[in-house]
Amino acid sequence: MCLPVAGLLPASRSHAARRWTWQPTRDCTQPALGTVTIVQGRREAVSYSVDVESIGRGCHQVLFVKLADSAEVYGVTCDPAGVPVACNCPGHGRHGHCKHRDTTAELIAEDIVPLIPPVC
């Protein structure tokens, strides 16, 4: 996907309005597929560099690296059918869902994030 794309996320208990925007990387020599910005409510906007890695047995992990603090990395695990099933962020641990998992589901549904890493 070469063009920027945007979409909505389902409401959460703490945020009725949630959305995402996707800006793809210009070429495949970059270490990431692109940048996703997740907006919750009126003011909370966080941008992440996004990449995909195979973790074996047909499963993949979609990696979110926070751009403002590269020490903050979250991984959303997808089952062999491509369904996001878990995230290692604190929100998913507390609530059983999170913005990373919800966004991964949307990016996969929109065919933006491939579950097989691209070969350059």
Secondary structure, DSSP 4 states (H G I P E B T S, - for coil): --S-EEEEE---SS-S-EEEEEEE-SSTTSSSSEEEEEEETTTEEEEEEEEEEEEETTEEEEEEEESS-TT-EEEEEE-TTS-EEEE-SHHHHHHS--HHHHHHHHHHHTT-S-SS----
